[in-house]
Amino acid sequence: MVKNMFLLHTRRQSGKGFFSVEIILYACIACATTLIFSTLFTNSVKRYKEAYSRECLLRQAVICEETVRHELRYAENVRVSGKTVTYTDENGKNAGFTVHKFGLYKKLNNGTVQPLTGDDDGAEQHTAVFVEPYGGEAFFQKDEEAIVMHFMLKDRVTEEEQECCVYVVPLATAWKDEYGKNS
């Protein structure tokens, strides 16, 4: 160790500039290492945000699909239009689902609506998650006896997408006998 310090001391005194070349070399290595780690950190943060966005979209898709499937499974007198489906619930009151602006809402039987998509703050004009028709189709369709809900959930920030699709036949329709009456 003492021998190495003596070499550095003699190089510095020799005036040939070899010591400054070592400093430049170490500085370049430090800069390259910093650049590599900062790039790795930036990519890690980006991947984390994308994964978090995918998880949020998937959770919202599951909630939408399960809520719509469960409600429409026990619905009666179902009426379907492009952005709205209304029905009579088990209490005989009108309820349904509607797409308004950029979100899917559940129409409650007391006349109010509850958002099923979007951010937790409820600010629909600033929401990062919005619904968009799948392939230009209507959000809600009737396919013979079944009701079909099909749309894409999208995140404005990360541009991630999640398909949301439900195909359900209401039990009241499925239980009709051959005379067209409920059994």
MDAnalysis code that builds the backbone (N, CA, C; Angstrom):
import MDAnalysis as mda
import numpy as np

u = mda.Universe.empty(549, n_residues=183, atom_resindex=np.repeat(np.arange(183), 3), trajectory=True)
u.add_TopologyAttr("name", ["N", "CA", "C"] * 183)
u.add_TopologyAttr("resid", np.arange(1, 184))
u.add_TopologyAttr("resname", ["MET", "VAL", "LYS", "ASN", "MET", "PHE", "LEU", "LEU", "HIS", "THR", "ARG", "ARG", "GLN", "SER", "GLY", "LYS", "GLY", "PHE", "PHE", "SER", "VAL", "GLU", "ILE", "ILE", "LEU", "TYR", "ALA", "CYS", "ILE", "ALA", "CYS", "ALA", "THR", "THR", "LEU", "ILE", "PHE", "SER", "THR", "LEU", "PHE", "THR", "ASN", "SER", "VAL", "LYS", "ARG", "TYR", "LYS", "GLU", "ALA", "TYR", "SER", "ARG", "GLU", "CYS", "LEU", "LEU", "ARG", "GLN", "ALA", "VAL", "ILE", "CYS", "GLU", "GLU", "THR", "VAL", "ARG", "HIS", "GLU", "LEU", "ARG", "TYR", "ALA", "GLU", "ASN", "VAL", "ARG", "VAL", "SER", "GLY", "LYS", "THR", "VAL", "THR", "TYR", "THR", "ASP", "GLU", "ASN", "GLY", "LYS", "ASN", "ALA", "GLY", "PHE", "THR", "VAL", "HIS", "LYS", "PHE", "GLY", "LEU", "TYR", "LYS", "LYS", "LEU", "ASN", "ASN", "GLY", "THR", "VAL", "GLN", "PRO", "LEU", "THR", "GLY", "ASP", "ASP", "ASP", "GLY", "ALA", "GLU", "GLN", "HIS", "THR", "ALA", "VAL", "PHE", "VAL", "GLU", "PRO", "TYR", "GLY", "GLY", "GLU", "ALA", "PHE", "PHE", "GLN", "LYS", "ASP", "GLU", "GLU", "ALA", "ILE", "VAL", "MET", "HIS", "PHE", "MET", "LEU", "LYS", "ASP", "ARG", "VAL", "THR", "GLU", "GLU", "GLU", "GLN", "GLU", "CYS", "CYS", "VAL", "TYR", "VAL", "VAL", "PRO", "LEU", "ALA", "THR", "ALA", "TRP", "LYS", "ASP", "GLU", "TYR", "GLY", "LYS", "ASN", "SER"])
u.atoms.positions = np.array([
    [0.824, -1.186, 0.000],
    [0.000, 0.000, 0.000],
    [0.867, 1.248, 0.000],
    [1.903, 1.227, 0.786],
    [2.799, 2.383, 0.854],
    [3.501, 2.564, -0.484],
    [3.839, 1.464, -1.121],
    [4.505, 1.538, -2.411],
    [3.616, 2.239, -3.445],
    [2.271, 1.913, -3.452],
    [1.346, 2.556, -4.382],
    [1.233, 4.044, -4.118],
    [1.188, 4.433, -2.866],
    [1.105, 5.859, -2.543],
    [2.367, 6.572, -3.000],
    [3.501, 5.901, -2.915],
    [4.753, 6.500, -3.359],
    [4.721, 6.730, -4.874],
    [4.111, 5.753, -5.617],
    [4.034, 5.910, -7.070],
    [3.145, 7.089, -7.449],
    [2.000, 7.215, -6.760],
    [1.131, 8.356, -7.028],
    [1.844, 9.661, -6.717],
    [2.584, 9.663, -5.625],
    [3.287, 10.877, -5.217],
    [4.354, 11.237, -6.243],
    [5.072, 10.235, -6.733],
    [6.130, 10.529, -7.704],
    [5.538, 10.908, -9.054],
    [4.406, 10.310, -9.424],
    [3.774, 10.677, -10.696],
    [3.297, 12.122, -10.659],
    [2.742, 12.510, -9.525],
    [2.249, 13.871, -9.406],
    [3.405, 14.863, -9.527],
    [4.505, 14.516, -9.001],
    [5.643, 15.423, -9.034],
    [6.341, 15.416, -10.381],
    [6.162, 14.353, -11.145],
    [6.888, 14.271, -12.406],
    [6.366, 15.270, -13.430],
    [5.073, 15.689, -13.305],
    [4.526, 16.688, -14.199],
    [4.136, 16.158, -15.562],
    [4.078, 14.864, -15.742],
    [3.711, 14.303, -17.038],
    [2.197, 14.259, -17.238],
    [1.404, 14.539, -16.230],
    [-0.049, 14.567, -16.363],
    [-0.719, 13.216, -16.292],
    [-0.025, 12.177, -15.877],
    [-0.620, 10.850, -15.804],
    [-1.696, 10.787, -14.728],
    [-1.524, 11.509, -13.641],
    [-2.504, 11.508, -12.554],
    [-3.826, 12.120, -13.023],
    [-3.822, 13.146, -13.825],
    [-5.058, 13.760, -14.317],
    [-5.786, 12.824, -15.290],
    [-5.076, 11.981, -16.015],
    [-5.710, 10.995, -16.892],
    [-6.466, 9.970, -16.056],
    [-5.901, 9.557, -14.923],
    [-6.597, 8.632, -14.024],
    [-7.876, 9.255, -13.489],
    [-7.823, 10.508, -13.131],
    [-9.020, 11.191, -12.611],
    [-10.097, 11.248, -13.691],
    [-9.717, 11.573, -14.908],
    [-10.686, 11.621, -16.004],
    [-11.281, 10.236, -16.251],
    [-10.465, 9.202, -16.200],
    [-10.942, 7.834, -16.377],
    [-11.949, 7.462, -15.289],
    [-11.636, 7.751, -14.031],
    [-12.552, 7.456, -12.923],
    [-13.830, 8.278, -13.037],
    [-13.726, 9.513, -13.464],
    [-14.916, 10.354, -13.635],
    [-15.809, 9.802, -14.746],
    [-15.216, 9.331, -15.837],
    [-16.003, 8.740, -16.929],
    [-16.707, 7.464, -16.477],
    [-16.010, 6.643, -15.715],
    [-16.622, 5.419, -15.187],
    [-17.778, 5.770, -14.254],
    [-17.597, 6.768, -13.411],
    [-18.661, 7.191, -12.492],
    [-19.857, 7.735, -13.267],
    [-19.619, 8.529, -14.309],
    [-20.717, 9.067, -15.124],
    [-21.464, 7.948, -15.850],
    [-20.732, 6.996, -16.403],
    [-21.372, 5.878, -17.104],
    [-22.213, 5.044, -16.143],
    [-21.681, 4.800, -14.954],
    [-22.426, 4.038, -13.944],
    [-23.686, 4.788, -13.532],
    [-23.578, 6.091, -13.320],
    [-24.739, 6.906, -12.954],
    [-25.777, 6.891, -14.068],
    [-25.338, 7.011, -15.305],
    [-26.252, 6.985, -16.441],
    [-26.972, 5.643, -16.541],
    [-26.247, 4.563, -16.363],
    [-26.858, 3.230, -16.431],
    [-27.893, 3.056, -15.328],
    [-27.547, 3.425, -14.099],
    [-28.489, 3.252, -12.992],
    [-29.685, 4.189, -13.106],
    [-29.486, 5.405, -13.596],
    [-30.628, 6.309, -13.756],
    [-31.560, 5.806, -14.855],
    [-31.008, 5.236, -15.925],
    [-31.839, 4.652, -16.978],
    [-32.616, 3.451, -16.445],
    [-31.959, 2.605, -15.685],
    [-32.649, 1.459, -15.079],
    [-33.755, 1.912, -14.137],
    [-33.484, 2.930, -13.345],
    [-34.484, 3.449, -12.411],
    [-35.677, 4.028, -13.170],
    [-35.405, 4.811, -14.219],
    [-36.483, 5.402, -15.012],
    [-37.340, 4.321, -15.660],
    [-36.709, 3.306, -16.234],
    [-37.469, 2.209, -16.843],
    [-38.260, 1.427, -15.806],
    [-37.699, 1.255, -14.623],
    [-38.419, 0.549, -13.553],
    [-39.662, 1.317, -13.139],
    [-39.545, 2.629, -13.008],
    [-40.702, 3.450, -12.639],
    [-41.755, 3.395, -13.737],
    [-41.333, 3.467, -14.992],
    [-42.271, 3.393, -16.114],
    [-42.993, 2.049, -16.123],
    [-42.269, 0.961, -15.951],
    [-42.882, -0.374, -15.921],
    [-43.836, -0.524, -14.734],
    [-43.473, 0.056, -13.593],
    [-44.344, -0.004, -12.421],
    [-45.655, 0.726, -12.704],
    [-45.579, 1.909, -13.314],
    [-46.797, 2.662, -13.626],
    [-47.673, 1.902, -14.616],
    [-47.056, 1.281, -15.619],
    [-47.825, 0.496, -16.583],
    [-48.485, -0.706, -15.915],
    [-47.765, -1.385, -15.054],
    [-48.329, -2.546, -14.355],
    [-49.456, -2.124, -13.419],
    [-49.271, -1.005, -12.727],
    [-50.318, -0.498, -11.835],
    [-51.557, -0.118, -12.644],
    [-51.346, 0.511, -13.792],
    [-52.459, 0.880, -14.658],
    [-53.196, -0.359, -15.154],
    [-52.444, -1.381, -15.587],
    [-53.067, -2.623, -16.035],
    [-53.874, -3.277, -14.920],
    [-53.325, -3.258, -13.713],
    [-54.033, -3.845, -12.577],
    [-55.327, -3.090, -12.295],
    [-55.274, -1.766, -12.308],
    [-56.479, -0.968, -12.060],
    [-57.531, -1.204, -13.139],
    [-57.103, -1.250, -14.394],
    [-58.045, -1.513, -15.479],
    [-58.660, -2.902, -15.353],
    [-57.854, -3.873, -15.003],
    [-58.365, -5.233, -14.848],
    [-59.361, -5.317, -13.696],
    [-59.052, -4.654, -12.588],
    [-59.990, -4.651, -11.457],
    [-61.310, -3.997, -11.842],
    [-61.242, -2.856, -12.548],
    [-62.472, -2.192, -12.967],
    [-63.251, -3.046, -13.957],
    [-62.553, -3.733, -14.854],
    [-63.238, -4.604, -15.813],
    [-63.954, -5.741, -15.092],
    [-63.302, -6.334, -14.110],
    [-63.926, -7.424, -13.347],
    [-65.148, -6.911, -12.594],
    [-65.023, -5.751, -11.967],
    [-66.156, -5.178, -11.228],
    [-67.312, -4.888, -12.179],
    [-67.021, -4.278, -13.334],
    [-68.074, -3.979, -14.311],
    [-68.749, -5.252, -14.802],
    [-67.947, -6.223, -15.196],
    [-68.506, -7.460, -15.733],
    [-69.351, -8.193, -14.704],
    [-68.853, -8.317, -13.488],
    [-69.600, -9.039, -12.451],
    [-70.876, -8.294, -12.053],
    [-70.796, -6.981, -11.935],
    [-71.979, -6.204, -11.556],
    [-73.047, -6.294, -12.635],
    [-72.667, -6.076, -13.881],
    [-73.636, -6.124, -14.978],
    [-74.194, -7.535, -15.130],
    [-73.336, -8.550, -15.078],
    [-73.809, -9.927, -15.224],
    [-74.797, -10.296, -14.120],
    [-74.466, -9.955, -12.890],
    [-75.346, -10.297, -11.771],
    [-76.682, -9.563, -11.866],
    [-76.637, -8.280, -12.154],
    [-77.883, -7.502, -12.219],
    [-78.765, -7.945, -13.384],
    [-78.166, -8.162, -14.549],
    [-78.970, -8.549, -15.711],
    [-79.433, -9.998, -15.635],
    [-78.751, -10.820, -14.885],
    [-79.159, -12.225, -14.748],
    [-80.530, -12.325, -14.084],
    [-80.802, -11.441, -13.136],
    [-82.072, -11.479, -12.398],
    [-83.031, -10.384, -12.843],
    [-82.793, -9.773, -13.990],
    [-83.618, -8.665, -14.478],
    [-84.832, -9.178, -15.247],
    [-85.857, -8.341, -15.270],
    [-87.052, -8.606, -16.074],
    [-87.340, -7.372, -16.911],
    [-88.085, -7.554, -17.989],
    [-88.473, -6.450, -18.872],
    [-87.263, -5.625, -19.309],
    [-86.292, -6.275, -19.864],
    [-85.047, -5.610, -20.260],
    [-85.260, -4.861, -21.573],
    [-84.833, -3.584, -21.585],
    [-84.886, -2.739, -22.772],
    [-83.459, -2.265, -23.065],
    [-83.034, -2.469, -24.309],
    [-81.642, -2.183, -24.677],
    [-81.600, -1.125, -25.766],
    [-80.758, -0.117, -25.556],
    [-80.403, 0.830, -26.621],
    [-78.880, 0.868, -26.683],
    [-78.315, 1.658, -27.549],
    [-76.870, 1.658, -27.759],
    [-76.042, 1.964, -26.527],
    [-76.465, 2.965, -25.742],
    [-75.683, 3.369, -24.576],
    [-76.385, 3.077, -23.256],
    [-77.567, 2.489, -23.308],
    [-78.342, 2.282, -22.084],
    [-79.037, 0.928, -22.120],
    [-79.098, 0.304, -20.962],
    [-79.935, -0.873, -20.771],
    [-80.724, -0.632, -19.484],
    [-82.050, -0.759, -19.572],
    [-82.906, -0.592, -18.393],
    [-83.693, -1.876, -18.185],
    [-84.080, -2.091, -16.948],
    [-84.791, -3.313, -16.592],
    [-85.578, -3.074, -15.312],
    [-86.396, -4.051, -14.979],
    [-87.123, -4.042, -13.716],
    [-86.394, -4.984, -12.775],
    [-86.040, -4.477, -11.596],
    [-85.291, -5.314, -10.654],
    [-86.235, -6.210, -9.859],
    [-85.679, -6.957, -8.917],
    [-86.478, -7.916, -8.143],
    [-87.521, -7.248, -7.254],
    [-87.379, -5.938, -7.002],
    [-88.363, -5.200, -6.204],
    [-89.423, -4.541, -7.071],
    [-89.364, -4.738, -8.386],
    [-90.329, -4.141, -9.295],
    [-90.016, -2.699, -9.652],
    [-88.825, -2.221, -9.331],
    [-88.446, -0.835, -9.641],
    [-87.511, -0.816, -10.849],
    [-87.521, 0.318, -11.553],
    [-86.658, 0.462, -12.726],
    [-85.223, 0.727, -12.303],
    [-84.314, 0.047, -12.960],
    [-82.877, 0.225, -12.741],
    [-82.204, 0.021, -14.091],
    [-80.886, 0.102, -14.123],
    [-80.200, -0.123, -15.392],
    [-78.756, 0.328, -15.371],
    [-78.193, 0.385, -16.553],
    [-76.814, 0.827, -16.754],
    [-76.801, 1.794, -17.918],
    [-75.929, 2.787, -17.847],
    [-75.803, 3.752, -18.925],
    [-74.355, 4.193, -19.077],
    [-73.999, 4.516, -20.311],
    [-72.692, 5.104, -20.587],
    [-72.935, 6.584, -20.815],
    [-72.337, 7.404, -19.955],
    [-72.496, 8.854, -20.046],
    [-71.117, 9.484, -20.069],
    [-70.892, 10.345, -21.041],
    [-69.583, 10.976, -21.257],
    [-68.528, 9.895, -21.394],
    [-67.689, 9.696, -20.385],
    [-66.582, 8.741, -20.511],
    [-66.661, 7.607, -19.505],
    [-67.820, 7.387, -18.882],
    [-67.884, 6.366, -17.849],
    [-69.136, 5.515, -17.925],
    [-69.071, 4.353, -17.286],
    [-70.210, 3.453, -17.153],
    [-70.828, 3.697, -15.787],
    [-72.147, 3.913, -15.763],
    [-72.859, 4.198, -14.522],
    [-73.972, 3.184, -14.322],
    [-74.228, 2.864, -13.071],
    [-75.352, 2.006, -12.716],
    [-76.487, 2.910, -12.268],
    [-77.643, 2.768, -12.917],
    [-78.833, 3.517, -12.507],
    [-79.472, 2.758, -11.355],
    [-79.506, 3.389, -10.206],
    [-80.102, 2.746, -9.036],
    [-81.613, 2.890, -9.081],
    [-82.317, 2.045, -8.333],
    [-83.776, 2.069, -8.376],
    [-84.381, 3.276, -7.668],
    [-83.556, 4.108, -7.007],
    [-84.077, 5.336, -6.398],
    [-83.862, 6.553, -7.302],
    [-83.394, 6.334, -8.537],
    [-83.240, 7.416, -9.500],
    [-81.843, 8.005, -9.595],
    [-80.952, 7.651, -8.691],
    [-79.586, 8.174, -8.743],
    [-78.703, 7.238, -9.562],
    [-77.489, 7.697, -9.840],
    [-76.540, 6.867, -10.579],
    [-75.274, 6.689, -9.757],
    [-74.605, 5.575, -9.990],
    [-73.359, 5.250, -9.295],
    [-72.313, 4.892, -10.349],
    [-71.133, 5.548, -10.313],
    [-70.114, 5.229, -11.325],
    [-69.495, 3.853, -11.090],
    [-69.307, 3.110, -12.169],
    [-68.619, 1.822, -12.101],
    [-67.210, 1.911, -12.668],
    [-66.935, 2.952, -13.455],
    [-65.601, 3.148, -14.023],
    [-65.115, 4.545, -13.681],
    [-63.823, 4.766, -13.860],
    [-63.234, 6.078, -13.611],
    [-62.342, 6.053, -12.395],
    [-61.885, 7.232, -12.003],
    [-61.018, 7.358, -10.841],
    [-61.836, 7.415, -9.565],
    [-61.148, 7.262, -8.442],
    [-61.829, 7.265, -7.152],
    [-62.357, 8.637, -6.759],
    [-61.799, 9.725, -7.328],
    [-62.223, 11.060, -6.917],
    [-63.553, 11.471, -7.532],
    [-64.024, 10.749, -8.537],
    [-65.329, 11.016, -9.117],
    [-65.359, 12.185, -10.083],
    [-64.234, 12.788, -10.375],
    [-64.192, 13.904, -11.315],
    [-64.175, 13.341, -12.727],
    [-65.359, 13.231, -13.342],
    [-65.447, 12.525, -14.614],
    [-64.752, 13.247, -15.758],
    [-64.659, 14.571, -15.720],
    [-64.007, 15.264, -16.823],
    [-62.490, 15.157, -16.745],
    [-61.936, 14.818, -15.599],
    [-60.494, 14.705, -15.441],
    [-60.054, 13.267, -15.185],
    [-60.922, 12.322, -15.394],
    [-60.602, 10.940, -15.072],
    [-59.557, 10.380, -16.032],
    [-58.705, 9.541, -15.504],
    [-57.673, 8.920, -16.335],
    [-58.213, 7.672, -17.026],
    [-59.263, 7.063, -16.472],
    [-59.839, 5.841, -17.035],
    [-61.171, 6.191, -17.690],
    [-61.336, 5.784, -18.933],
    [-62.583, 6.064, -19.631],
    [-62.988, 4.859, -20.468],
    [-64.254, 4.845, -20.899],
    [-64.760, 3.749, -21.725],
    [-64.860, 4.218, -23.170],
    [-64.658, 3.270, -24.066],
    [-64.729, 3.543, -25.500],
    [-65.376, 2.334, -26.158],
    [-66.211, 2.545, -27.183],
    [-66.848, 1.396, -27.827],
    [-65.818, 0.446, -28.422],
    [-66.114, -0.820, -28.365],
    [-65.218, -1.835, -28.923],
    [-65.500, -1.968, -30.415],
    [-64.543, -1.625, -31.229],
    [-64.678, -1.777, -32.675],
    [-65.800, -0.964, -33.285],
    [-66.167, 0.147, -32.674],
    [-67.224, 0.991, -33.205],
    [-68.626, 0.459, -32.954],
    [-68.756, -0.630, -32.204],
    [-70.070, -1.203, -31.900],
    [-70.745, -0.406, -30.790],
    [-72.031, -0.666, -30.585],
    [-72.749, -0.059, -29.468],
    [-72.270, -0.692, -28.164],
    [-72.397, 0.044, -27.075],
    [-71.980, -0.472, -25.771],
    [-72.854, -1.649, -25.345],
    [-74.168, -1.513, -25.557],
    [-75.119, -2.568, -25.202],
    [-75.861, -3.007, -26.455],
    [-76.052, -4.324, -26.600],
    [-76.776, -4.879, -27.737],
    [-77.635, -6.040, -27.259],
    [-78.644, -6.339, -28.051],
    [-79.471, -7.505, -27.753],
    [-79.217, -8.531, -28.848],
    [-78.829, -9.732, -28.447],
    [-78.534, -10.822, -29.371],
    [-79.534, -11.939, -29.089],
    [-80.631, -11.954, -29.846],
    [-81.760, -12.845, -29.607],
    [-82.245, -12.657, -28.170],
    [-82.018, -13.639, -27.292],
    [-82.483, -13.512, -25.910],
    [-81.419, -12.944, -24.988],
    [-80.194, -12.867, -25.442],
    [-79.087, -12.433, -24.586],
    [-78.848, -10.932, -24.704],
    [-78.315, -10.374, -23.632],
    [-77.879, -8.979, -23.619],
    [-76.354, -8.995, -23.639],
    [-75.772, -8.189, -24.520],
    [-74.323, -8.142, -24.681],
    [-73.837, -6.745, -24.319],
    [-72.849, -6.690, -23.428],
    [-72.160, -5.435, -23.118],
    [-70.713, -5.626, -23.565],
    [-70.214, -4.690, -24.389],
    [-68.864, -4.845, -24.930],
    [-68.241, -3.464, -25.121],
    [-67.137, -3.197, -24.418],
    [-66.425, -1.929, -24.579],
    [-64.988, -2.091, -24.120],
    [-64.203, -1.055, -24.340],
    [-62.799, -1.031, -23.925],
    [-62.634, -0.018, -22.800],
    [-61.948, -0.425, -21.757],
    [-61.510, 0.510, -20.721],
    [-60.125, 0.999, -21.126],
    [-59.916, 2.310, -21.094],
    [-58.619, 2.866, -21.497],
    [-58.104, 3.813, -20.428],
    [-56.792, 3.843, -20.305],
    [-56.118, 4.766, -19.392],
    [-55.472, 5.861, -20.232],
    [-55.835, 7.118, -19.964],
    [-55.300, 8.241, -20.744],
    [-53.799, 8.410, -20.566],
    [-53.298, 8.161, -19.370],
    [-51.898, 8.445, -19.061],
    [-50.977, 7.403, -19.685],
    [-51.227, 6.129, -19.416],
    [-50.330, 5.067, -19.894],
    [-50.778, 4.464, -21.223],
    [-51.978, 4.814, -21.687],
    [-52.550, 4.301, -22.931],
    [-52.751, 2.788, -22.907],
    [-52.882, 2.222, -21.720],
    [-53.199, 0.797, -21.580],
    [-54.683, 0.597, -21.872],
    [-55.056, -0.606, -22.320],
    [-56.440, -0.935, -22.642],
    [-56.823, -2.263, -22.001],
    [-58.111, -2.382, -21.686],
    [-58.636, -3.637, -21.161],
    [-60.028, -3.846, -21.736],
    [-60.242, -4.982, -22.368],
    [-61.547, -5.300, -22.930],
    [-62.498, -5.708, -21.814],
    [-63.743, -5.277, -21.939],
    [-64.780, -5.605, -20.959],
    [-65.978, -6.139, -21.747],
    [-66.355, -7.399, -21.487],
    [-67.405, -8.033, -22.278],
    [-68.270, -8.930, -21.393],
    [-69.584, -8.796, -21.550],
    [-70.535, -9.637, -20.817],
    [-71.594, -10.114, -21.807],
    [-71.936, -11.378, -21.719],
    [-72.986, -11.995, -22.525],
    [-73.874, -12.737, -21.538],
    [-75.081, -12.238, -21.319],
    [-75.932, -12.829, -20.283],
    [-77.367, -12.978, -20.790],
    [-77.972, -14.095, -20.418],
    [-79.388, -14.333, -20.696],
    [-80.122, -14.191, -19.367],
    [-81.054, -13.234, -19.257],
    [-81.803, -13.093, -18.003],
    [-82.589, -14.369, -17.693],
    [-82.653, -14.707, -16.415],
    [-83.358, -15.931, -16.015],
    [-84.834, -15.882, -16.376],
    [-85.444, -14.696, -16.308],
    [-86.860, -14.578, -16.669],
    [-87.077, -14.968, -18.127],
    [-86.137, -14.653, -18.982],
    [-86.226, -15.031, -20.394],
    [-85.934, -16.518, -20.573],
    [-84.957, -17.018, -19.858],
    [-84.566, -18.421, -19.994],
    [-85.638, -19.367, -19.472],
    [-86.441, -18.921, -18.499],
    [-87.435, -19.798, -17.887],
    [-88.800, -19.739, -18.558],
    [-88.908, -19.028, -19.650],
    [-90.203, -18.978, -20.336],
    [-90.521, -20.355, -20.909],
    [-91.774, -20.731, -20.789],
    [-92.150, -22.030, -21.368],
    [-92.497, -21.850, -22.844],
    [-92.910, -22.889, -23.488],
    [-93.142, -22.840, -24.934],
    [-94.316, -21.951, -25.323],
    [-95.158, -21.527, -24.365],
    [-96.292, -20.648, -24.667],
    [-95.942, -19.179, -24.492],
    [-94.709, -18.885, -24.102],
    [-94.307, -17.492, -23.937],
    [-94.661, -16.924, -22.580],
    [-95.069, -17.781, -21.636],
    [-95.404, -17.306, -20.294],
    [-94.300, -17.718, -19.338],
    [-94.097, -16.907, -18.305],
    [-93.119, -17.271, -17.282],
    [-93.639, -18.437, -16.473],
    [-92.758, -19.377, -16.130],
    [-93.187, -20.520, -15.331],
    [-93.020, -20.252, -13.866],
])
